[in-house]
């Protein structure tokens, strides 16, 4: 009952995050997933779990269900466990139970770094210049949205929703030299992107590069939206057209078993590749890590 109440309050905006903001769509999705799998697990095990029943024995069996029955990877299973722990923590704070053993850091499941690829400048150029005339206009849009993700280094929930309201123009005075070598003060127009990140509520300011400005101007600074699943599928097909067919070795853990395999690079391109690519290219250019964090919104 409390799980249903927590989810309902989060969806309606009645319950807020610790920062006093509404839960992001991604967090609400995680809450729904955790609640659903918990309820299915109860049916499968033929037992109704109360607050005080959530112990390490439950943790072991629930993870076994997620790995075995659901064939979840490490991170999806960890998301279910950790979301439940967060909800249990809220319930304990509100006086619903005093079972503190399920709130320890050891009770939470550890996530695993995913073998996400990033694209080089040459590969980005190949995607921009690839002949995609045999594909649809939505493929071109998917490519452009992805490139906005690269040049902003934001999450897909932010770069896939840019509007004119996110575009800010300012005038700055800069010192230049005239033809005689004398210093003069001139006014120059600068464009930047301002975003309040959906996941964290962090406000970030992103310099508008030449590449980013060109794409935004193409859509009159109102970037159309594509569903994430559609974007993921189409951007792979654009990558294939760009012949990004290098074999990449990746390691994944599914159903509790770690496996290594080689995959064509274009099959590994997804929405998050844009953010990783943008941040990586900034790092390789020599940009200070703290300046990168100011743009990406990372806290560490």
ABEGO torsion letter per residue (X at the ends): XAAAAAAAAAAAGABBBAAGBBBBAAAAAAAAAAAAAAAAAAAAAGBBBBAAABBAAAAAAAAAAAAAAAGBBAAAAAAAAAAAAAAAAAAAAAGABABAAAABAAABBBBBBBBBBBBBAAAAAAAAABBAAABBAAAAAAAAAAAAAAAAGBBAAAAAABBAAABBBBBBBBBBBBAAGBBBBBBBBBBBBBBBBAAAGBBBBBBBBAAAAAAAAAAGGBBBBBBAAAAAAAAAAAAAAAGBABBBBBBBBBGGBBBBBBBBAAAABBAAAAAAAAAAAAAAAGBBAAAAAAAAGBAX
